[in-house]
Amino acid sequence: MEKSQDLLLELLKSALWQKPSNPHLFEGADWKTIYQLAKEQAVIALCVDGINLLPAEQMPPAEWKSKWISAVMITEMKNRNQNAKVVLLIETLQKQGLHPVLMKGQSLAVEYPCPLHRTCGDMDIYFKEEDDVEKAIAWTKSCGYASSGIHEHDSPFTWQGEIVELYYWMALLYKKQYNKRLQEIISEEYRHNTPNVVRIGDLDVETVPVTLYVLYKMVHISFHFLNEGIGLRQFCDLAIYLKNHHAEIDFRKLNKWIEELGMERLAELYATFLCEELGLDSGIIPWITSSPYLYILHEDIFQGGNFGKLRFGFKGKSSFLVQKFKALPLHYMSKYDWDRIAVQTAAVYESAVRH
């Protein structure tokens, strides 16, 4: 299994940076396991971009090649469909006098060498104008669109077969002082930056300001890592965004935010994963890339799958609790206490496993 995980990462590196992998690594590859891992991580079509750079003799056998190709065709069809719906939704909201901002999803797909090969998900809409989200929710109700209930930071509804989430808050942190500062950062960035747009179809769609987008991705990853799990797709998004926009990112400001939000250790952990596991050039980012806690993140990704979906059926059992217990020092402890608490937690974890 570990070899197949390594090969999956090799394919993703190849796809992200458009560089062929060492073909000898794929001698005797277990393509069935690699395919299953790619499916669990929602990166099948991206992996095919890497496979296509392998020599013919190292590619999957015909029976598995057809499965990969079929998955790619489905992913491309879904992306084309969602691109069209994003454009229609944004235009519809704008006609209501609203100012929608597209987060994640198709605004990140455009960053990839082959945008149609990023597995798409829900359509996430943030409103930078204070009253817009309430007006948007009222519009959905007046149109009779089915609501999925109101969550702590968004209101989801079904529109033309797609789940759309209307965000009250672009991101939230549970610690009061950190959340207060995060909301100030978000407000300041939208107030002081000209709109950042991406081209989807024939429409320029507003998305998140560049430096703020990196912070948002890191907060979003941390939220899911803590609550249920995180997958490779989210790290591929962050890696490709950092590579494409590193010259535009104000890293001095970003690092100040990271320190103010108590995320220094997480930044080091994510940077280590991006560089060591996904091949991001460490020279373009200012963070330490040698976190001793890489194994925790690596295990969480492969044991939980995309957004931790593999472990949803095991909540309350030791496999889930142990994973969360191991992650505690990454999220709750101050920088000052980090190493001491991490060592204590690891010792307790090892004792629990032995007994």
GUGUSE-767737 format. One record per residue (C-alpha): residue in three letters; x, y, z. Coordinates in steps of 0.05 Angstrom, whole numbers, plus 5000, padded with zeros to 4 digits. Each point is the difference from the previous one (the first is absolute). Layout:
N
ALAXYZ/...
This chain:
355
MET500050005000/GLU505650495017/LYS503249904932/SER493350144966/GLN499350635042/ASP506950224978/LEU498349864927/LEU493550395006/LEU504050595025/GLU504949924942/LEU494350034950/LEU497350635033/LYS506850344999/SER500649834926/ALA493050274986/LEU501050655040/TRP506850184972/GLN499449664932/LYS506449605011/PRO500649254987/SER501149555060/ASN505749515003/PRO497049424961/HIS503949485039/LEU495950175062/PHE493949714965/GLU502949314986/GLY495349495030/ALA495150555021/ASP493549785032/TRP495350404955/LYS493849745034/THR502250295066/ILE502450654969/TYR493350094965/GLN496349885066/LEU504450505036/ALA499050524945/LYS492549905005/GLU500150085076/GLN503950644993/ALA495750284943/VAL506150084954/ILE498849474946/ALA500150464940/LEU506250375026/CYS503649345006/VAL498549844928/ASP503850634980/GLY505949695036/ILE498949314970/ASN500050314930/LEU507250225011/LEU502449295015/PRO503049564945/ALA495249514969/GLU503149395035/GLN498750305069/MET492850214989/PRO494249615031/PRO497849364965/ALA494150074952/GLU494749795050/TRP502050555049/LYS501650514946/SER492849984978/LYS497750145072/TRP504550615004/ILE497750274933/SER492749905018/ALA501050385066/VAL503450574962/MET494250064951/ILE495150055058/THR504250525035/GLU500650424937/MET492549974988/LYS498550215072/ASN504850584995/ARG497050264935/ASN493149945030/GLN502050365064/ASN503750554963/ALA493750164961/LYS495949995064/VAL504950455037/VAL499550524945/LEU492449965001/LEU499650045076/ILE504850605005/GLU496250374946/THR493349845033/LEU502550255068/GLN502850634969/LYS493250144968/GLN497250005071/GLY504850585015/LEU504749545040/HIS507649975000/PRO501949255001/VAL507149765010/LEU501649294977/MET504349615049/LYS503849354988/GLY497149544947/GLN500350264929/SER504050615021/LEU505749525018/ALA498949534942/VAL502550544952/GLU506849975035/TYR501549294975/PRO503549824935/CYS493649644981/PRO494350365037/LEU494849474981/HIS504049475039/ARG498950295070/THR494449625033/CYS494550515013/GLY495750055062/ASP494850485026/MET499250724976/ASP502250475057/ILE497850734997/TYR502350545048/PHE497150705002/LYS504650575019/GLU494150495007/GLU497149925070/ASP492649934982/ASP500949594936/VAL499849315031/GLU493250135033/LYS497350274934/ALA502749384964/ILE496849535050/ALA493450384992/TRP500649924925/THR501049245005/LYS493849955044/SER495850434953/CYS502049534943/GLY498349385040/TYR507049704998/ALA500949435049/SER504150205061/SER504649515035/GLY499550395065/ILE504350555029/HIS507049835023/GLU504550415046/HIS503150404943/ASP495949854937/SER493049874974/PRO499949434948/PHE494649894948/THR499049574938/TRP500150364933/GLN499649644933/GLY502449365032/GLU506050335033/ILE501250155074/VAL501350755008/GLU502550275066/LEU498850745016/TYR505150225051/TYR498550475058/TRP507449975018/MET505649844952/ALA503549615055/LEU499349915075/LEU504849835057/TYR497249755066/LYS504750375046/LYS496850695010/GLN506250434996/TYR502449654937/ASN493250034966/LYS499450745015/ARG506750124966/LEU498349554942/GLN493650394985/GLU503950655003/ILE505149724950/ILE494549784952/SER496450675004/GLU506450404991/GLU502349604939/TYR493450084963/ARG499850745018/HIS507150154977/ASN500849554938/THR497150074931/PRO495649404982/ASN504049374982/VAL496749644941/VAL500749344963/ARG497349844932/ILE494749454999/GLY496749894933/ASP498550694972/LEU499550345068/ASP505050345046/VAL498149745069/GLU502450345063/THR503849565049/VAL504350105062/PRO505950505001/VAL506549624988/THR503550055068/LEU493549905038/TYR498549394957/VAL506349655026/LEU498150165072/TYR492949774987/LYS502449344970/MET504449885061/VAL494250155048/HIS495349564960/ILE505049425000/SER501050085075/PHE492550005014/HIS499049344964/PHE506449695026/LEU497650135071/ASN492749804991/GLU499649404954/GLY506249964956/ILE503150294938/GLY502149714933/LEU505250094946/ARG495650424954/GLN500150585049/PHE507649995003/CYS500549964924/ASP495750634998/LEU504750365048/ALA506349764965/ILE497950214931/TYR497450675025/LEU506550165036/LYS504049814938/ASN495750424953/HIS499450625044/HIS506350015044/ALA502350654967/GLU493450345017/ILE499449745072/ASP502050495055/PHE503549485043/ARG502050525052/LYS492750165012/LEU498049274996/ASN505149805052/LYS497550565046/TRP493049724994/ILE502349295013/GLU503650235063/GLU493950405024/LEU495649394990/GLY504749525035/MET501249584937/GLU507650014995/ARG500849255014/LEU494449834952/ALA503350424946/GLU506549625010/LEU496349344998/TYR496350164936/ALA506250284967/THR503749365017/PHE494649584969/LEU499550434937/CYS507549974988/GLU501849295023/GLU493749644976/LEU497550424942/GLY506550284973/LEU498750745009/ASP506350424992/SER501950205071/GLY503550614973/ILE493450354985/ILE497249975070/PRO502850305065/TRP498249445048/ILE504249465033/THR499149354961/SER502449495052/SER494249915048/PRO500849395046/TYR492549914998/LEU499649824926/TYR498249285017/ILE493650225035/LEU497550384939/HIS502149444953/GLU496349485040/ASP493950445007/ILE499550104925/PHE500749284980/GLN495949705057/GLY494450504993/GLY499650134925/ASN497050634969/PHE497150415058/GLY500649395045/LYS494449634965/LEU503349325011/ARG499450075075/PHE492950295005/GLY497249305015/PHE504749915058/LYS498650615043/GLY500549845074/LYS504749414989/SER507449995016/SER502550094929/PHE496550684995/LEU501550235071/VAL507349814995/GLN500850414937/LYS496850615031/PHE504049905064/LYS506549984960/ALA498050654966/LEU498550385064/PRO506950325008/LEU499450284930/HIS493750395015/TYR499250165073/MET506950125029/SER503850655000/LYS506750064964/TYR503550045067/ASP497249335024/TRP500249664932/ASP505849525008/ARG498649825073/ILE492649854987/ALA501449634935/VAL504949535035/GLN495149875057/THR494249874951/ALA504249534958/ALA502049615063/VAL492749935022/TYR498049794930/GLU505449464997/SER497849755069/ALA492749974977/VAL502049604938/ARG504149505041/HIS494349885049/
